[in-house]
Amino acid sequence: MEKISETDLILNEDGSIYHLNLHPEDISDLVILVGDPDRVALVSKYFDHIEVKKGKREFITHTGLIGNKRLTVISTGIGTDNIDIVLNELDALVNIDFNTRLPHSNLRSLDIIRIGTSGALQSDIPVDSLLISSAAFGLDALMHYYKYELNQSDKQLLQEFHSALPANYKLNPYLALASNKLLEQLGHMASLGLTLTAPGFYSPQGRQIRAKSTIPDLLSLISSFQYSGLKITNLEMETAGIYGLSACLGHHALSFNVILANRATDKFSKKPAAVMDSFIQSILSALTS
């Protein structure tokens, strides 16, 4: 195999990877992803010991211990464009020799856990609850740039959703799945849902303030979609990209969605910080017990 070029895999002067500003020894095999850089400290305050604190741009990383369990928490910022950076650089940190610029002969697989906020689409999903994404449709373009495989039943689900979107909307969704391993380990913690990952917060999620949407009925269209008993449960901005790239790279990913809003009932959490803190503690307990 040819060496990976200096413009494909960019390193900083100190040998750290370009955007995350990390060296391979800085991360653990268990990685928690959060969107908000300020949320990193809200997770790591429950560590018994923090050994790494690094940051660059919106990418803040803390690595430490809870008991004997080593774990890393990284902020991604918002959206799947940032997920493209974070997932590829995490993989490079564990699977590329930065000196030879060649993949290691034995590849490592990370467990990647997203703890993020989300809005429910169905009226029976309560605000301040927790939902796990068993799969996610992406309305962004990220996974159209990567090769990945779906089985026949998943291809059918994707086709049914694509067919439910009017052709003049020019949307080209993809589907990505949670890790079966992590679902078996952690799926008991919350209800499972089918998530929609949007490429923006306002019009791409059916919001309208002053700028007029070309898809004014998007929210009702996606919330009414049904196939084989499945409905789209929630909206957010990262899960499909995390699932798709993790699968491409041989990692395991699971997304926890803290439901702070219900778009069907127009309710928003009265105590979002306390709710997030409570779920951070319960997820950390499950990951380290």
C-alpha positions as CSV (number, residue, x, y, z in Angstrom):
1,M,0.0,0.0,0.0
2,E,1.2,3.5,-0.8
3,K,2.0,5.9,2.0
4,I,-0.8,8.4,2.8
5,S,0.3,11.8,1.5
6,E,1.0,14.8,3.6
7,T,-2.1,16.6,2.1
8,D,-4.5,13.6,2.7
9,L,-3.3,13.1,6.4
10,I,-2.3,16.5,7.7
11,L,-0.2,16.6,10.9
12,N,0.6,19.7,13.0
13,E,4.3,20.6,13.7
14,D,4.2,18.7,17.0
15,G,3.0,15.5,15.2
16,S,-0.6,15.8,16.4
17,I,-3.5,15.3,13.9
18,Y,-4.6,18.5,12.2
19,H,-8.0,19.5,13.6
20,L,-8.3,17.5,16.8
21,N,-4.7,18.5,17.9
22,L,-4.3,15.0,19.4
23,H,-1.6,12.3,19.5
24,P,-2.5,8.6,19.4
25,E,-1.9,8.1,23.1
26,D,-4.3,10.9,24.0
27,I,-7.5,8.9,23.3
28,S,-9.1,5.8,24.7
29,D,-11.0,3.0,23.0
30,L,-14.2,4.4,24.5
31,V,-15.1,7.8,23.0
32,I,-18.0,10.0,24.0
33,L,-19.0,12.6,21.4
34,V,-20.9,15.8,22.4
35,G,-21.8,18.7,20.2
36,D,-21.3,21.6,22.6
37,P,-17.6,22.3,23.6
38,D,-18.9,23.4,27.1
39,R,-20.5,19.9,27.5
40,V,-17.1,18.2,27.6
41,A,-16.4,19.5,31.1
42,L,-20.0,18.6,32.1
43,V,-19.0,15.0,31.3
44,S,-15.4,15.0,32.6
45,K,-16.4,16.5,35.9
46,Y,-17.5,12.9,36.8
47,F,-14.0,11.5,36.0
48,D,-12.0,10.4,38.9
49,H,-8.9,11.7,37.1
50,I,-8.3,13.7,34.0
51,E,-5.0,13.1,32.2
52,V,-5.5,14.9,28.9
53,K,-7.0,18.3,28.2
54,K,-6.6,19.6,24.7
55,G,-8.5,21.7,22.3
56,K,-8.4,23.4,18.9
57,R,-11.3,25.4,17.4
58,E,-14.6,23.7,18.5
59,F,-12.8,20.4,19.2
60,I,-12.2,20.0,22.9
61,T,-10.9,16.7,24.3
62,H,-10.7,15.4,27.8
63,T,-9.4,11.9,28.6
64,G,-9.4,10.3,32.0
65,L,-10.5,7.5,34.3
66,I,-13.6,6.5,36.1
67,G,-12.4,3.7,38.4
68,N,-10.2,1.6,36.1
69,K,-12.1,2.6,32.9
70,R,-10.3,5.0,30.6
71,L,-12.6,7.1,28.4
72,T,-12.4,10.1,26.2
73,V,-15.0,12.9,25.6
74,I,-14.7,15.1,22.5
75,S,-16.8,18.0,21.3
76,T,-17.7,17.8,17.6
77,G,-19.5,21.1,17.1
78,I,-22.7,21.0,15.1
79,G,-23.4,19.0,12.0
80,T,-22.2,16.1,9.9
81,D,-19.5,18.2,8.2
82,N,-17.7,18.3,11.6
83,I,-18.5,14.6,12.1
84,D,-16.5,13.9,8.8
85,I,-13.5,15.5,10.4
86,V,-13.8,14.0,13.9
87,L,-14.5,10.4,12.8
88,N,-11.8,10.3,10.2
89,E,-9.2,11.8,12.6
90,L,-10.2,9.5,15.4
91,D,-9.7,6.5,13.1
92,A,-6.4,7.8,11.9
93,L,-5.2,8.2,15.5
94,V,-5.8,4.6,16.3
95,N,-5.2,2.9,12.9
96,I,-2.5,4.9,11.1
97,D,1.2,4.9,11.9
98,F,2.0,8.6,11.7
99,N,5.7,7.9,11.1
100,T,5.4,5.5,8.2
101,R,2.0,6.9,7.1
102,L,0.7,3.4,6.6
103,P,-2.2,1.6,8.3
104,H,-1.4,-0.6,11.3
105,S,-1.4,-4.4,10.5
106,N,-3.9,-4.9,13.4
107,L,-6.8,-2.3,13.2
108,R,-8.5,-1.1,16.4
109,S,-12.2,-0.6,16.8
110,L,-13.5,2.2,18.9
111,D,-16.8,2.3,20.8
112,I,-18.3,5.7,20.0
113,I,-21.1,7.1,22.1
114,R,-23.0,10.2,21.2
115,I,-24.7,12.2,24.0
116,G,-26.7,14.9,22.3
117,T,-29.9,16.9,22.3
118,S,-32.9,16.3,20.0
119,G,-36.4,17.2,19.2
120,A,-39.2,14.6,19.2
121,L,-41.5,14.3,16.2
122,Q,-44.2,12.1,17.8
123,S,-46.6,13.5,20.4
124,D,-46.3,10.5,22.7
125,I,-42.5,11.0,23.2
126,P,-42.2,13.1,26.4
127,V,-39.9,16.1,26.8
128,D,-37.0,15.4,29.2
129,S,-36.9,11.7,28.1
130,L,-34.0,9.7,26.6
131,L,-34.2,8.0,23.2
132,I,-31.6,5.7,21.5
133,S,-31.3,5.8,17.7
134,S,-31.5,2.3,16.3
135,A,-31.0,3.8,12.8
136,A,-30.9,7.3,11.2
137,F,-31.9,8.8,7.9
138,G,-29.5,11.5,6.7
139,L,-30.8,14.4,4.7
140,D,-27.2,15.8,4.5
141,A,-24.8,14.6,1.8
142,L,-22.0,13.1,3.8
143,M,-22.4,9.4,3.2
144,H,-22.9,9.9,-0.5
145,Y,-19.1,10.5,-0.6
146,Y,-18.3,7.1,1.1
147,K,-18.9,3.5,0.1
148,Y,-21.0,1.6,2.6
149,E,-23.4,-1.4,2.4
150,L,-27.0,-2.0,3.6
151,N,-28.8,-5.3,3.7
152,Q,-31.9,-5.8,1.6
153,S,-34.4,-5.0,4.3
154,D,-32.6,-1.7,5.1
155,K,-32.4,-0.9,1.4
156,Q,-36.2,-1.3,1.3
157,L,-36.7,1.0,4.3
158,L,-34.6,3.6,2.7
159,Q,-36.4,3.3,-0.6
160,E,-39.8,3.6,1.1
161,F,-38.7,6.8,2.8
162,H,-37.2,8.2,-0.4
163,S,-40.4,7.4,-2.2
164,A,-42.4,9.3,0.4
165,L,-40.5,12.5,-0.4
166,P,-41.9,14.5,-3.3
167,A,-39.5,14.4,-6.3
168,N,-39.4,18.2,-6.6
169,Y,-37.9,18.5,-3.1
170,K,-34.6,17.1,-4.6
171,L,-33.7,15.3,-1.3
172,N,-31.5,12.2,-1.5
173,P,-31.5,10.6,1.9
174,Y,-29.3,7.8,3.1
175,L,-29.7,5.3,6.0
176,A,-27.1,4.3,8.6
177,L,-27.5,1.9,11.5
178,A,-26.4,1.7,15.1
179,S,-23.9,-0.9,16.2
180,N,-25.6,-4.2,17.1
181,K,-23.0,-4.8,19.8
182,L,-23.7,-1.5,21.5
183,L,-27.5,-1.9,21.1
184,E,-27.2,-5.3,22.9
185,Q,-25.1,-3.7,25.7
186,L,-26.9,-0.4,26.2
187,G,-30.2,-0.6,24.3
188,H,-32.2,-1.4,27.5
189,M,-31.5,2.1,28.8
190,A,-34.2,3.9,26.7
191,S,-36.7,3.5,24.0
192,L,-35.4,2.9,20.5
193,G,-36.2,5.3,17.7
194,L,-35.7,6.0,14.0
195,T,-33.8,9.3,13.8
196,L,-33.7,12.0,11.1
197,T,-30.4,13.8,10.8
198,A,-30.9,17.2,9.2
199,P,-28.2,19.4,7.5
200,G,-29.4,22.5,9.4
201,F,-31.4,23.7,12.4
202,Y,-34.0,26.0,10.9
203,S,-35.7,25.3,7.5
204,P,-34.0,21.8,7.2
205,Q,-35.9,20.9,10.5
206,G,-39.2,22.5,9.4
207,R,-38.6,25.8,11.3
208,Q,-39.4,29.2,9.8
209,I,-38.6,32.6,11.2
210,R,-38.2,35.1,8.3
211,A,-36.5,33.2,5.5
212,K,-39.1,31.3,3.6
213,S,-38.8,27.6,3.2
214,T,-39.0,25.7,-0.1
215,I,-40.3,22.7,1.8
216,P,-43.0,24.2,4.1
217,D,-44.6,20.9,4.9
218,L,-41.3,19.0,5.6
219,L,-42.1,18.5,9.3
220,S,-45.6,17.0,8.7
221,L,-44.3,14.8,5.9
222,I,-41.5,13.2,7.9
223,S,-43.5,12.9,11.1
224,S,-46.3,11.0,9.2
225,F,-43.9,8.6,7.5
226,Q,-44.6,4.9,8.5
227,Y,-43.2,1.6,7.2
228,S,-43.6,-1.8,8.8
229,G,-44.6,-0.2,12.1
230,L,-41.7,2.2,12.1
231,K,-42.0,6.0,12.5
232,I,-39.4,8.7,12.5
233,T,-39.2,9.6,16.2
234,N,-36.8,12.6,16.4
235,L,-34.7,15.2,14.6
236,E,-31.0,16.1,15.2
237,M,-27.9,16.9,13.2
238,E,-25.1,14.3,13.7
239,T,-26.3,10.7,14.2
240,A,-26.6,9.5,10.6
241,G,-23.0,10.7,9.9
242,I,-21.6,9.1,13.0
243,Y,-23.3,5.8,12.2
244,G,-22.4,5.8,8.6
245,L,-18.7,6.6,9.0
246,S,-18.3,4.3,12.0
247,A,-19.6,1.5,9.9
248,C,-17.2,2.4,7.0
249,L,-14.2,2.5,9.4
250,G,-15.1,-0.6,11.5
251,H,-16.0,1.2,14.7
252,H,-19.1,0.8,16.9
253,A,-21.5,3.7,17.4
254,L,-24.6,4.4,19.5
255,S,-26.5,7.7,19.8
256,F,-28.3,8.8,22.9
257,N,-30.8,11.6,22.3
258,V,-31.8,13.8,25.2
259,I,-35.3,15.0,24.2
260,L,-35.5,18.7,25.0
261,A,-38.3,19.6,22.6
262,N,-41.4,18.0,21.2
263,R,-42.2,19.4,17.8
264,A,-45.7,17.9,17.7
265,T,-46.8,19.5,20.9
266,D,-44.6,22.6,20.8
267,K,-43.2,21.9,24.2
268,F,-39.6,22.7,25.3
269,S,-37.9,21.5,28.4
270,K,-38.1,23.8,31.5
271,K,-34.9,22.4,32.9
272,P,-32.6,21.4,30.0
273,A,-29.3,21.6,32.0
274,A,-30.5,19.4,34.9
275,V,-32.0,16.9,32.5
276,M,-28.8,16.6,30.5
277,D,-26.7,16.3,33.6
278,S,-28.9,13.5,34.9
279,F,-28.6,11.5,31.7
280,I,-24.8,12.1,31.5
281,Q,-24.5,10.5,34.9
282,S,-26.7,7.5,34.0
283,I,-24.9,6.9,30.7
284,L,-21.5,7.2,32.3
285,S,-22.6,4.7,35.0
286,A,-23.7,2.2,32.3
287,L,-20.4,2.6,30.4
288,T,-18.2,2.1,33.4
289,S,-20.0,-0.5,35.5
